[in-house]
Amino acid sequence: MFYRDGVFWGMHLIWWAIWFVLLGWIFFAPSSSSYDEIEDDDPLTSLKRRFAKGEITKSEYEESKKLLKSDG
């Protein structure tokens, strides 16, 4: 069962290392999105974020804001 030349123990240690790396990757890898980003996904927040980034002008922001508030 246990080889004296070390072949069995060498492969055994390699498999343990593979399992540790795999489990470490599963539990400690950063996720792509957080709960806060998913929760704040309403249209008004997205509009504010786009305005803050400079993707839309102030007039576009005001028009879209009026439109969103009139629908709700």
C-alpha positions in Angstrom: 0.0 0.0 0.0 2.7 2.5 0.9 5.6 2.4 -1.5 9.1 2.8 -0.1 10.5 4.8 -3.0 8.3 7.8 -2.3 6.2 7.7 -5.5 2.9 7.2 -3.6 3.6 10.0 -1.1 4.7 12.4 -3.8 1.5 12.0 -5.7 -0.5 12.2 -2.5 1.1 15.5 -1.6 0.4 16.9 -5.1 -3.3 16.0 -4.8 -3.5 17.7 -1.4 -1.8 20.8 -2.9 -4.3 20.8 -5.8 -7.3 20.6 -3.4 -5.9 23.4 -1.2 -5.4 25.7 -4.2 -8.9 24.9 -5.6 -10.6 25.5 -2.2 -8.6 28.7 -1.7 -9.7 30.0 -5.1 -13.3 29.2 -4.4 -13.5 30.8 -1.0 -11.0 33.7 -1.3 -11.4 34.9 -4.9 -13.1 38.3 -5.2 -16.5 38.3 -6.6 -17.4 40.3 -9.6 -20.3 42.3 -8.1 -21.2 43.2 -4.6 -24.6 43.2 -3.0 -24.7 47.0 -2.7 -24.3 47.4 -6.5 -27.2 45.1 -7.2 -29.4 46.7 -4.6 -28.9 50.3 -5.9 -29.9 49.5 -9.5 -33.0 51.7 -9.7 -33.2 54.1 -12.7 -32.8 57.3 -10.8 -29.6 56.1 -9.2 -28.3 55.0 -12.5 -29.2 58.4 -14.0 -27.3 60.2 -11.1 -24.3 57.9 -11.6 -24.2 58.7 -15.4 -24.5 62.4 -14.7 -21.7 62.2 -12.1 -19.4 60.4 -14.6 -20.1 63.1 -17.2 -21.8 60.8 -19.7 -24.9 63.1 -20.0 -25.3 66.8 -19.8 -27.2 68.7 -17.2 -30.2 69.3 -19.5 -30.4 65.6 -20.4 -30.2 64.8 -16.7 -33.0 67.2 -15.8 -35.3 65.9 -18.7 -34.7 62.3 -17.7 -35.3 63.0 -14.1 -38.6 64.7 -14.8 -39.6 61.8 -17.0 -38.7 59.2 -14.4 -40.6 61.1 -11.6 -43.7 61.6 -13.7 -43.9 57.8 -14.5 -43.6 56.8 -10.8 
